[in-house]
Amino acid sequence: MTPAPETVLLDWRAADHFGRPAPCVLCGRATPMRSHQDESVHKTCAETWNAEHPFEVRFVSDAPVRRRDHDAHA
């Protein structure tokens, strides 16, 4: 029995991941989401595709943003 593929969540909070609704390249339903290559794709569809194709790079996450520590006031 093959273990289920691990799903890694993508960070697509940046405004450039949103556009006019268009058909998802993977499932065909409308989505405003965009990949880094400007493909119309649901984030969950992209995450599932990545899990099912672990040795291919198609959908990537944004670089992590370092947050300020608001509790550290000098």
PyMOL Python script that loads the backbone (N, CA, C, O; Angstrom):
from pymol import cmd

cmd.read_pdbstr("""\
ATOM      1  N   MET A   1       0.830  -1.176   0.000  1.00  0.00           N
ATOM      2  CA  MET A   1       0.000   0.000   0.000  1.00  0.00           C
ATOM      3  C   MET A   1       0.886   1.255   0.000  1.00  0.00           C
ATOM      4  O   MET A   1       1.794   1.371   0.823  1.00  0.00           O
ATOM      5  N   THR A   2       0.626   2.183  -0.911  1.00  0.00           N
ATOM      6  CA  THR A   2       1.405   3.407  -1.043  1.00  0.00           C
ATOM      7  C   THR A   2       0.856   4.475  -0.101  1.00  0.00           C
ATOM      8  O   THR A   2      -0.355   4.691  -0.050  1.00  0.00           O
ATOM      9  N   PRO A   3       1.742   5.150   0.650  1.00  0.00           N
ATOM     10  CA  PRO A   3       1.248   6.210   1.540  1.00  0.00           C
ATOM     11  C   PRO A   3       0.702   7.387   0.742  1.00  0.00           C
ATOM     12  O   PRO A   3       1.134   7.647  -0.381  1.00  0.00           O
ATOM     13  N   ALA A   4      -0.247   8.089   1.335  1.00  0.00           N
ATOM     14  CA  ALA A   4      -0.828   9.272   0.679  1.00  0.00           C
ATOM     15  C   ALA A   4       0.252  10.345   0.537  1.00  0.00           C
ATOM     16  O   ALA A   4       1.092  10.503   1.423  1.00  0.00           O
ATOM     17  N   PRO A   5       0.231  11.080  -0.575  1.00  0.00           N
ATOM     18  CA  PRO A   5       1.235  12.132  -0.753  1.00  0.00           C
ATOM     19  C   PRO A   5       1.032  13.244   0.268  1.00  0.00           C
ATOM     20  O   PRO A   5      -0.095  13.541   0.664  1.00  0.00           O
ATOM     21  N   GLU A   6       2.139  13.855   0.690  1.00  0.00           N
ATOM     22  CA  GLU A   6       2.083  14.953   1.657  1.00  0.00           C
ATOM     23  C   GLU A   6       1.677  16.237   0.942  1.00  0.00           C
ATOM     24  O   GLU A   6       2.269  16.600  -0.075  1.00  0.00           O
ATOM     25  N   THR A   7       0.674  16.919   1.471  1.00  0.00           N
ATOM     26  CA  THR A   7       0.227  18.179   0.895  1.00  0.00           C
ATOM     27  C   THR A   7       0.897  19.328   1.625  1.00  0.00           C
ATOM     28  O   THR A   7       0.732  19.484   2.835  1.00  0.00           O
ATOM     29  N   VAL A   8       1.652  20.131   0.892  1.00  0.00           N
ATOM     30  CA  VAL A   8       2.303  21.310   1.457  1.00  0.00           C
ATOM     31  C   VAL A   8       1.465  22.520   1.072  1.00  0.00           C
ATOM     32  O   VAL A   8       1.168  22.728  -0.105  1.00  0.00           O
ATOM     33  N   LEU A   9       1.087  23.314   2.061  1.00  0.00           N
ATOM     34  CA  LEU A   9       0.252  24.483   1.800  1.00  0.00           C
ATOM     35  C   LEU A   9       1.074  25.611   1.186  1.00  0.00           C
ATOM     36  O   LEU A   9       2.191  25.887   1.624  1.00  0.00           O
ATOM     37  N   LEU A  10       0.516  26.256   0.175  1.00  0.00           N
ATOM     38  CA  LEU A  10       1.170  27.377  -0.496  1.00  0.00           C
ATOM     39  C   LEU A  10       0.771  28.687   0.165  1.00  0.00           C
ATOM     40  O   LEU A  10      -0.371  28.848   0.595  1.00  0.00           O
ATOM     41  N   ASP A  11       1.701  29.613   0.247  1.00  0.00           N
ATOM     42  CA  ASP A  11       1.415  30.957   0.753  1.00  0.00           C
ATOM     43  C   ASP A  11       1.236  31.852  -0.466  1.00  0.00           C
ATOM     44  O   ASP A  11       2.209  32.255  -1.103  1.00  0.00           O
ATOM     45  N   TRP A  12      -0.010  32.157  -0.782  1.00  0.00           N
ATOM     46  CA  TRP A  12      -0.347  33.002  -1.927  1.00  0.00           C
ATOM     47  C   TRP A  12      -1.177  34.191  -1.469  1.00  0.00           C
ATOM     48  O   TRP A  12      -2.214  34.483  -2.065  1.00  0.00           O
ATOM     49  N   ARG A  13      -0.736  34.889  -0.414  1.00  0.00           N
ATOM     50  CA  ARG A  13      -1.490  36.028   0.109  1.00  0.00           C
ATOM     51  C   ARG A  13      -1.250  37.320  -0.672  1.00  0.00           C
ATOM     52  O   ARG A  13      -2.043  38.256  -0.566  1.00  0.00           O
ATOM     53  N   ALA A  14      -0.182  37.385  -1.444  1.00  0.00           N
ATOM     54  CA  ALA A  14       0.156  38.603  -2.185  1.00  0.00           C
ATOM     55  C   ALA A  14      -0.919  38.928  -3.225  1.00  0.00           C
ATOM     56  O   ALA A  14      -1.534  38.031  -3.803  1.00  0.00           O
ATOM     57  N   ALA A  15      -1.129  40.204  -3.447  1.00  0.00           N
ATOM     58  CA  ALA A  15      -2.179  40.682  -4.362  1.00  0.00           C
ATOM     59  C   ALA A  15      -1.996  40.180  -5.793  1.00  0.00           C
ATOM     60  O   ALA A  15      -2.981  40.041  -6.519  1.00  0.00           O
ATOM     61  N   ASP A  16      -0.769  39.906  -6.213  1.00  0.00           N
ATOM     62  CA  ASP A  16      -0.568  39.472  -7.593  1.00  0.00           C
ATOM     63  C   ASP A  16      -1.022  38.028  -7.830  1.00  0.00           C
ATOM     64  O   ASP A  16      -0.905  37.530  -8.950  1.00  0.00           O
ATOM     65  N   HIS A  17      -1.531  37.351  -6.810  1.00  0.00           N
ATOM     66  CA  HIS A  17      -2.112  36.021  -6.983  1.00  0.00           C
ATOM     67  C   HIS A  17      -3.616  36.086  -7.242  1.00  0.00           C
ATOM     68  O   HIS A  17      -4.288  35.055  -7.260  1.00  0.00           O
ATOM     69  N   PHE A  18      -4.140  37.278  -7.440  1.00  0.00           N
ATOM     70  CA  PHE A  18      -5.575  37.453  -7.683  1.00  0.00           C
ATOM     71  C   PHE A  18      -5.801  38.202  -8.987  1.00  0.00           C
ATOM     72  O   PHE A  18      -5.052  39.122  -9.316  1.00  0.00           O
ATOM     73  N   GLY A  19      -6.820  37.814  -9.721  1.00  0.00           N
ATOM     74  CA  GLY A  19      -7.166  38.462 -10.981  1.00  0.00           C
ATOM     75  C   GLY A  19      -8.636  38.247 -11.270  1.00  0.00           C
ATOM     76  O   GLY A  19      -9.411  37.884 -10.385  1.00  0.00           O
ATOM     77  N   ARG A  20      -9.008  38.472 -12.505  1.00  0.00           N
ATOM     78  CA  ARG A  20     -10.395  38.229 -12.922  1.00  0.00           C
ATOM     79  C   ARG A  20     -10.648  36.732 -12.933  1.00  0.00           C
ATOM     80  O   ARG A  20      -9.762  35.962 -13.304  1.00  0.00           O
ATOM     81  N   PRO A  21     -11.839  36.304 -12.531  1.00  0.00           N
ATOM     82  CA  PRO A  21     -12.139  34.869 -12.555  1.00  0.00           C
ATOM     83  C   PRO A  21     -11.946  34.279 -13.954  1.00  0.00           C
ATOM     84  O   PRO A  21     -12.350  34.860 -14.962  1.00  0.00           O
ATOM     85  N   ALA A  22     -11.322  33.120 -13.975  1.00  0.00           N
ATOM     86  CA  ALA A  22     -11.078  32.368 -15.208  1.00  0.00           C
ATOM     87  C   ALA A  22     -11.083  30.885 -14.841  1.00  0.00           C
ATOM     88  O   ALA A  22     -10.936  30.542 -13.668  1.00  0.00           O
ATOM     89  N   PRO A  23     -11.251  30.002 -15.826  1.00  0.00           N
ATOM     90  CA  PRO A  23     -11.266  28.568 -15.513  1.00  0.00           C
ATOM     91  C   PRO A  23      -9.922  28.089 -14.948  1.00  0.00           C
ATOM     92  O   PRO A  23      -8.858  28.438 -15.459  1.00  0.00           O
ATOM     93  N   CYS A  24      -9.995  27.299 -13.907  1.00  0.00           N
ATOM     94  CA  CYS A  24      -8.810  26.680 -13.306  1.00  0.00           C
ATOM     95  C   CYS A  24      -8.189  25.735 -14.337  1.00  0.00           C
ATOM     96  O   CYS A  24      -8.900  24.968 -14.986  1.00  0.00           O
ATOM     97  N   VAL A  25      -6.863  25.792 -14.486  1.00  0.00           N
ATOM     98  CA  VAL A  25      -6.181  24.931 -15.457  1.00  0.00           C
ATOM     99  C   VAL A  25      -6.229  23.460 -15.057  1.00  0.00           C
ATOM    100  O   VAL A  25      -5.941  22.587 -15.876  1.00  0.00           O
ATOM    101  N   LEU A  26      -6.588  23.176 -13.806  1.00  0.00           N
ATOM    102  CA  LEU A  26      -6.624  21.795 -13.338  1.00  0.00           C
ATOM    103  C   LEU A  26      -8.033  21.214 -13.234  1.00  0.00           C
ATOM    104  O   LEU A  26      -8.246  20.056 -13.594  1.00  0.00           O
ATOM    105  N   CYS A  27      -9.005  22.002 -12.745  1.00  0.00           N
ATOM    106  CA  CYS A  27     -10.351  21.439 -12.560  1.00  0.00           C
ATOM    107  C   CYS A  27     -11.405  22.073 -13.463  1.00  0.00           C
ATOM    108  O   CYS A  27     -12.494  21.519 -13.616  1.00  0.00           O
ATOM    109  N   GLY A  28     -11.102  23.223 -14.062  1.00  0.00           N
ATOM    110  CA  GLY A  28     -12.026  23.864 -14.984  1.00  0.00           C
ATOM    111  C   GLY A  28     -13.048  24.800 -14.370  1.00  0.00           C
ATOM    112  O   GLY A  28     -13.720  25.532 -15.096  1.00  0.00           O
ATOM    113  N   ARG A  29     -13.186  24.796 -13.034  1.00  0.00           N
ATOM    114  CA  ARG A  29     -14.128  25.725 -12.389  1.00  0.00           C
ATOM    115  C   ARG A  29     -13.485  27.105 -12.267  1.00  0.00           C
ATOM    116  O   ARG A  29     -12.260  27.215 -12.212  1.00  0.00           O
ATOM    117  N   ALA A  30     -14.293  28.144 -12.225  1.00  0.00           N
ATOM    118  CA  ALA A  30     -13.798  29.528 -12.167  1.00  0.00           C
ATOM    119  C   ALA A  30     -13.040  29.802 -10.874  1.00  0.00           C
ATOM    120  O   ALA A  30     -13.414  29.322  -9.804  1.00  0.00           O
ATOM    121  N   THR A  31     -11.971  30.581 -10.991  1.00  0.00           N
ATOM    122  CA  THR A  31     -11.172  30.997  -9.837  1.00  0.00           C
ATOM    123  C   THR A  31     -10.516  32.346 -10.114  1.00  0.00           C
ATOM    124  O   THR A  31     -10.120  32.615 -11.248  1.00  0.00           O
ATOM    125  N   PRO A  32     -10.395  33.201  -9.091  1.00  0.00           N
ATOM    126  CA  PRO A  32      -9.650  34.440  -9.252  1.00  0.00           C
ATOM    127  C   PRO A  32      -8.154  34.251  -8.949  1.00  0.00           C
ATOM    128  O   PRO A  32      -7.367  35.178  -9.141  1.00  0.00           O
ATOM    129  N   MET A  33      -7.760  33.063  -8.478  1.00  0.00           N
ATOM    130  CA  MET A  33      -6.367  32.822  -8.081  1.00  0.00           C
ATOM    131  C   MET A  33      -5.459  32.671  -9.298  1.00  0.00           C
ATOM    132  O   MET A  33      -5.872  32.183 -10.350  1.00  0.00           O
ATOM    133  N   ARG A  34      -4.198  33.110  -9.122  1.00  0.00           N
ATOM    134  CA  ARG A  34      -3.177  33.002 -10.169  1.00  0.00           C
ATOM    135  C   ARG A  34      -1.891  32.435  -9.584  1.00  0.00           C
ATOM    136  O   ARG A  34      -1.505  32.767  -8.463  1.00  0.00           O
ATOM    137  N   SER A  35      -1.239  31.583 -10.352  1.00  0.00           N
ATOM    138  CA  SER A  35       0.060  31.054  -9.953  1.00  0.00           C
ATOM    139  C   SER A  35       1.135  32.085 -10.276  1.00  0.00           C
ATOM    140  O   SER A  35       0.839  33.154 -10.811  1.00  0.00           O
ATOM    141  N   HIS A  36       2.375  31.761  -9.951  1.00  0.00           N
ATOM    142  CA  HIS A  36       3.490  32.649 -10.285  1.00  0.00           C
ATOM    143  C   HIS A  36       3.668  32.793 -11.800  1.00  0.00           C
ATOM    144  O   HIS A  36       4.218  33.790 -12.267  1.00  0.00           O
ATOM    145  N   GLN A  37       3.205  31.805 -12.564  1.00  0.00           N
ATOM    146  CA  GLN A  37       3.267  31.877 -14.030  1.00  0.00           C
ATOM    147  C   GLN A  37       1.975  32.433 -14.608  1.00  0.00           C
ATOM    148  O   GLN A  37       1.732  32.313 -15.809  1.00  0.00           O
ATOM    149  N   ASP A  38       1.134  33.045 -13.758  1.00  0.00           N
ATOM    150  CA  ASP A  38      -0.131  33.671 -14.141  1.00  0.00           C
ATOM    151  C   ASP A  38      -1.154  32.656 -14.665  1.00  0.00           C
ATOM    152  O   ASP A  38      -2.040  33.013 -15.443  1.00  0.00           O
ATOM    153  N   GLU A  39      -1.033  31.393 -14.241  1.00  0.00           N
ATOM    154  CA  GLU A  39      -2.038  30.396 -14.585  1.00  0.00           C
ATOM    155  C   GLU A  39      -3.225  30.560 -13.646  1.00  0.00           C
ATOM    156  O   GLU A  39      -3.036  30.770 -12.447  1.00  0.00           O
ATOM    157  N   SER A  40      -4.423  30.470 -14.160  1.00  0.00           N
ATOM    158  CA  SER A  40      -5.621  30.482 -13.318  1.00  0.00           C
ATOM    159  C   SER A  40      -5.716  29.115 -12.651  1.00  0.00           C
ATOM    160  O   SER A  40      -5.867  28.100 -13.331  1.00  0.00           O
ATOM    161  N   VAL A  41      -5.628  29.087 -11.325  1.00  0.00           N
ATOM    162  CA  VAL A  41      -5.647  27.815 -10.608  1.00  0.00           C
ATOM    163  C   VAL A  41      -6.072  28.045  -9.161  1.00  0.00           C
ATOM    164  O   VAL A  41      -5.616  28.987  -8.513  1.00  0.00           O
ATOM    165  N   HIS A  42      -6.944  27.180  -8.665  1.00  0.00           N
ATOM    166  CA  HIS A  42      -7.292  27.234  -7.242  1.00  0.00           C
ATOM    167  C   HIS A  42      -6.052  26.861  -6.432  1.00  0.00           C
ATOM    168  O   HIS A  42      -5.272  26.003  -6.843  1.00  0.00           O
ATOM    169  N   LYS A  43      -5.877  27.498  -5.297  1.00  0.00           N
ATOM    170  CA  LYS A  43      -4.750  27.182  -4.425  1.00  0.00           C
ATOM    171  C   LYS A  43      -4.803  25.713  -4.009  1.00  0.00           C
ATOM    172  O   LYS A  43      -3.775  25.037  -3.998  1.00  0.00           O
ATOM    173  N   THR A  44      -5.977  25.220  -3.671  1.00  0.00           N
ATOM    174  CA  THR A  44      -6.092  23.821  -3.258  1.00  0.00           C
ATOM    175  C   THR A  44      -5.812  22.859  -4.412  1.00  0.00           C
ATOM    176  O   THR A  44      -5.243  21.789  -4.196  1.00  0.00           O
ATOM    177  N   CYS A  45      -6.200  23.224  -5.623  1.00  0.00           N
ATOM    178  CA  CYS A  45      -5.877  22.394  -6.792  1.00  0.00           C
ATOM    179  C   CYS A  45      -4.364  22.342  -6.980  1.00  0.00           C
ATOM    180  O   CYS A  45      -3.807  21.277  -7.249  1.00  0.00           O
ATOM    181  N   ALA A  46      -3.701  23.483  -6.841  1.00  0.00           N
ATOM    182  CA  ALA A  46      -2.245  23.551  -6.987  1.00  0.00           C
ATOM    183  C   ALA A  46      -1.549  22.727  -5.906  1.00  0.00           C
ATOM    184  O   ALA A  46      -0.581  22.023  -6.191  1.00  0.00           O
ATOM    185  N   GLU A  47      -2.037  22.810  -4.670  1.00  0.00           N
ATOM    186  CA  GLU A  47      -1.445  22.044  -3.574  1.00  0.00           C
ATOM    187  C   GLU A  47      -1.606  20.547  -3.799  1.00  0.00           C
ATOM    188  O   GLU A  47      -0.683  19.775  -3.536  1.00  0.00           O
ATOM    189  N   THR A  48      -2.765  20.136  -4.282  1.00  0.00           N
ATOM    190  CA  THR A  48      -3.009  18.722  -4.579  1.00  0.00           C
ATOM    191  C   THR A  48      -2.112  18.255  -5.721  1.00  0.00           C
ATOM    192  O   THR A  48      -1.533  17.170  -5.656  1.00  0.00           O
ATOM    193  N   TRP A  49      -1.995  19.078  -6.771  1.00  0.00           N
ATOM    194  CA  TRP A  49      -1.137  18.731  -7.908  1.00  0.00           C
ATOM    195  C   TRP A  49       0.306  18.563  -7.439  1.00  0.00           C
ATOM    196  O   TRP A  49       0.979  17.608  -7.827  1.00  0.00           O
ATOM    197  N   ASN A  50       0.786  19.499  -6.596  1.00  0.00           N
ATOM    198  CA  ASN A  50       2.157  19.402  -6.085  1.00  0.00           C
ATOM    199  C   ASN A  50       2.368  18.106  -5.310  1.00  0.00           C
ATOM    200  O   ASN A  50       3.401  17.453  -5.458  1.00  0.00           O
ATOM    201  N   ALA A  51       1.394  17.733  -4.487  1.00  0.00           N
ATOM    202  CA  ALA A  51       1.514  16.507  -3.693  1.00  0.00           C
ATOM    203  C   ALA A  51       1.552  15.267  -4.590  1.00  0.00           C
ATOM    204  O   ALA A  51       2.248  14.298  -4.289  1.00  0.00           O
ATOM    205  N   GLU A  52       0.811  15.306  -5.675  1.00  0.00           N
ATOM    206  CA  GLU A  52       0.758  14.162  -6.593  1.00  0.00           C
ATOM    207  C   GLU A  52       1.929  14.111  -7.568  1.00  0.00           C
ATOM    208  O   GLU A  52       2.147  13.086  -8.214  1.00  0.00           O
ATOM    209  N   HIS A  53       2.684  15.200  -7.682  1.00  0.00           N
ATOM    210  CA  HIS A  53       3.838  15.285  -8.589  1.00  0.00           C
ATOM    211  C   HIS A  53       5.049  15.811  -7.812  1.00  0.00           C
ATOM    212  O   HIS A  53       5.528  16.908  -8.099  1.00  0.00           O
ATOM    213  N   PRO A  54       5.552  15.050  -6.833  1.00  0.00           N
ATOM    214  CA  PRO A  54       6.599  15.555  -5.941  1.00  0.00           C
ATOM    215  C   PRO A  54       7.930  15.886  -6.616  1.00  0.00           C
ATOM    216  O   PRO A  54       8.736  16.617  -6.039  1.00  0.00           O
ATOM    217  N   PHE A  55       8.180  15.378  -7.801  1.00  0.00           N
ATOM    218  CA  PHE A  55       9.460  15.637  -8.460  1.00  0.00           C
ATOM    219  C   PHE A  55       9.353  16.656  -9.588  1.00  0.00           C
ATOM    220  O   PHE A  55      10.294  16.826 -10.363  1.00  0.00           O
ATOM    221  N   GLU A  56       8.213  17.332  -9.683  1.00  0.00           N
ATOM    222  CA  GLU A  56       8.005  18.365 -10.697  1.00  0.00           C
ATOM    223  C   GLU A  56       7.754  19.705 -10.015  1.00  0.00           C
ATOM    224  O   GLU A  56       7.153  19.753  -8.941  1.00  0.00           O
ATOM    225  N   VAL A  57       8.205  20.778 -10.626  1.00  0.00           N
ATOM    226  CA  VAL A  57       7.981  22.112 -10.077  1.00  0.00           C
ATOM    227  C   VAL A  57       7.065  22.868 -11.024  1.00  0.00           C
ATOM    228  O   VAL A  57       7.441  23.192 -12.151  1.00  0.00           O
ATOM    229  N   ARG A  58       5.859  23.144 -10.550  1.00  0.00           N
ATOM    230  CA  ARG A  58       4.913  23.920 -11.353  1.00  0.00           C
ATOM    231  C   ARG A  58       4.328  25.056 -10.517  1.00  0.00           C
ATOM    232  O   ARG A  58       4.275  26.200 -10.969  1.00  0.00           O
ATOM    233  N   PHE A  59       3.893  24.743  -9.310  1.00  0.00           N
ATOM    234  CA  PHE A  59       3.281  25.738  -8.433  1.00  0.00           C
ATOM    235  C   PHE A  59       4.169  25.914  -7.205  1.00  0.00           C
ATOM    236  O   PHE A  59       4.451  24.947  -6.496  1.00  0.00           O
ATOM    237  N   VAL A  60       4.604  27.134  -6.954  1.00  0.00           N
ATOM    238  CA  VAL A  60       5.503  27.407  -5.835  1.00  0.00           C
ATOM    239  C   VAL A  60       4.863  28.390  -4.863  1.00  0.00           C
ATOM    240  O   VAL A  60       3.930  29.117  -5.204  1.00  0.00           O
ATOM    241  N   SER A  61       5.386  28.390  -3.659  1.00  0.00           N
ATOM    242  CA  SER A  61       4.908  29.284  -2.610  1.00  0.00           C
ATOM    243  C   SER A  61       5.681  30.600  -2.661  1.00  0.00           C
ATOM    244  O   SER A  61       6.814  30.653  -3.139  1.00  0.00           O
ATOM    245  N   ASP A  62       5.050  31.657  -2.161  1.00  0.00           N
ATOM    246  CA  ASP A  62       5.761  32.925  -2.018  1.00  0.00           C
ATOM    247  C   ASP A  62       6.859  32.751  -0.981  1.00  0.00           C
ATOM    248  O   ASP A  62       6.779  31.878  -0.116  1.00  0.00           O
ATOM    249  N   ALA A  63       7.875  33.582  -1.075  1.00  0.00           N
ATOM    250  CA  ALA A  63       8.946  33.570  -0.081  1.00  0.00           C
ATOM    251  C   ALA A  63       8.366  33.995   1.264  1.00  0.00           C
ATOM    252  O   ALA A  63       7.504  34.872   1.317  1.00  0.00           O
ATOM    253  N   PRO A  64       8.828  33.384   2.347  1.00  0.00           N
ATOM    254  CA  PRO A  64       8.305  33.779   3.656  1.00  0.00           C
ATOM    255  C   PRO A  64       8.646  35.234   3.964  1.00  0.00           C
ATOM    256  O   PRO A  64       9.731  35.718   3.643  1.00  0.00           O
ATOM    257  N   VAL A  65       7.708  35.905   4.583  1.00  0.00           N
ATOM    258  CA  VAL A  65       7.907  37.295   4.974  1.00  0.00           C
ATOM    259  C   VAL A  65       8.235  37.320   6.451  1.00  0.00           C
ATOM    260  O   VAL A  65       7.511  36.750   7.268  1.00  0.00           O
ATOM    261  N   ARG A  66       9.326  37.979   6.793  1.00  0.00           N
ATOM    262  CA  ARG A  66       9.702  38.070   8.200  1.00  0.00           C
ATOM    263  C   ARG A  66       8.847  39.134   8.865  1.00  0.00           C
ATOM    264  O   ARG A  66       8.770  40.267   8.391  1.00  0.00           O
ATOM    265  N   ARG A  67       8.214  38.769   9.951  1.00  0.00           N
ATOM    266  CA  ARG A  67       7.344  39.694  10.672  1.00  0.00           C
ATOM    267  C   ARG A  67       8.097  40.340  11.813  1.00  0.00           C
ATOM    268  O   ARG A  67       8.953  39.716  12.439  1.00  0.00           O
ATOM    269  N   ARG A  68       7.779  41.575  12.077  1.00  0.00           N
ATOM    270  CA  ARG A  68       8.380  42.267  13.200  1.00  0.00           C
ATOM    271  C   ARG A  68       7.862  41.697  14.507  1.00  0.00           C
ATOM    272  O   ARG A  68       6.715  41.260  14.604  1.00  0.00           O
ATOM    273  N   ASP A  69       8.704  41.710  15.483  1.00  0.00           N
ATOM    274  CA  ASP A  69       8.277  41.293  16.809  1.00  0.00           C
ATOM    275  C   ASP A  69       7.814  42.539  17.544  1.00  0.00           C
ATOM    276  O   ASP A  69       8.634  43.312  18.040  1.00  0.00           O
ATOM    277  N   HIS A  70       6.494  42.737  17.617  1.00  0.00           N
ATOM    278  CA  HIS A  70       5.934  43.942  18.214  1.00  0.00           C
ATOM    279  C   HIS A  70       6.102  43.977  19.736  1.00  0.00           C
ATOM    280  O   HIS A  70       5.915  45.021  20.362  1.00  0.00           O
ATOM    281  N   ASP A  71       6.455  42.831  20.325  1.00  0.00           N
ATOM    282  CA  ASP A  71       6.625  42.802  21.776  1.00  0.00           C
ATOM    283  C   ASP A  71       8.018  43.235  22.199  1.00  0.00           C
ATOM    284  O   ASP A  71       8.252  43.504  23.378  1.00  0.00           O
ATOM    285  N   ALA A  72       8.933  43.304  21.264  1.00  0.00           N
ATOM    286  CA  ALA A  72      10.321  43.651  21.600  1.00  0.00           C
ATOM    287  C   ALA A  72      10.561  45.144  21.408  1.00  0.00           C
ATOM    288  O   ALA A  72      11.098  45.567  20.385  1.00  0.00           O
ATOM    289  N   HIS A  73      10.172  45.914  22.370  1.00  0.00           N
ATOM    290  CA  HIS A  73      10.403  47.363  22.322  1.00  0.00           C
ATOM    291  C   HIS A  73      11.663  47.664  23.115  1.00  0.00           C
ATOM    292  O   HIS A  73      11.745  47.362  24.305  1.00  0.00           O
ATOM    293  N   ALA A  74      12.630  48.255  22.458  1.00  0.00           N
ATOM    294  CA  ALA A  74      13.908  48.491  23.137  1.00  0.00           C
ATOM    295  C   ALA A  74      13.880  49.734  23.921  1.00  0.00           C
ATOM    296  O   ALA A  74      14.874  50.086  24.556  1.00  0.00           O
TER     297      ALA A  74
END
""", "prot")
cmd.dss("prot")
cmd.show_as("cartoon", "prot")
cmd.util.cbc("prot")
cmd.orient("prot")
